[in-house]
Amino acid sequence: MMSLVSKCPLCGAELTIEIVEKLLRGGLNMASVKASAGVCHKCGEMIFDADTVEHFEHLRSKLQNDDVTDLTPMGTAYRA
């Protein structure tokens, strides 16, 4: 992970580096991704480095285009 700021840009509290789960949506598809982030335990903000954000954008584009061939199915979602 690239160097991140050490203070939360929203509230100023200290950030800790943790592995978090992020849900990405694209079109009717959704993917769960684990990534390293700076996490603020005061306000909940998560800060990702530029490489991780670029990866998220790539995955969102694939989801939008229904290109899920290299993703593992986890189940089915429904809307009430």
N, C-alpha and C positions, 0 to 999 in steps of 0.2 A: 504494500500500500504506500502510495506517495505521502509526503508530509501534509498534514492537515493543520488547520488552526487549532490552538489548544483551548480557546474559549468559545462558547456558544455565541454566534452572531446575533441571536435574538434576546437572550437574557444575561449573557456574560458569565454564566457558570462554567466550570471546568467540563471538558469533554473527555470521555474514556473511549478507547478503541475496543469495539466488540464486533462479533459476528452477528448480523441481524438477518431476519427474513423479510424480503420486500415482495409485495404483490405487484406484478406488472400487467396492465391490460392493453389489449390491442384488438379492435373490432369486437367480435363475440368471444374472443379467447383471453385466457388469463394464465400467467405463469408465476410460480413461486420461486424466488431466487435468494440464495444465501450470499451475503456480501459483507465485507468489512466496512465499518462506518464509525465516525466519531459520534457518540451518543451523549446527549445532555440529559441527565437524570432529574434536572429541575423542571424543564419545560417540554421534554420529549423530542426535541429537534434531532434529526439525523443528518450528518454531513458526509457525503461520499466524495472520493477523489474523482478527477476528470476521467480517468480510464474506466472506472466503474460506471459513471454516468453514460459514457459512450457505449459501454456494453449494454446497459439498460435500454438506450435508444435503439440499438441494433435489434434487441429482442422484441421491443414493442413493434418495430417495423415488421419483423417476421410474423408476429402474432396478428397484426393488422392484415397481412397478406395471406393468412391461413397456412403459413409455412411452419408447421409444427412437427416436421418429420424427425428432427433430432431431439425432441422433448419427450419426456416420459409422462404418459397419462396418469393422472392421480384420481380420477373419478368424474362425476358429472355434476354440474351446478344447475340449479333451477331458480326461477324467479316466481314469486307468489303474486 
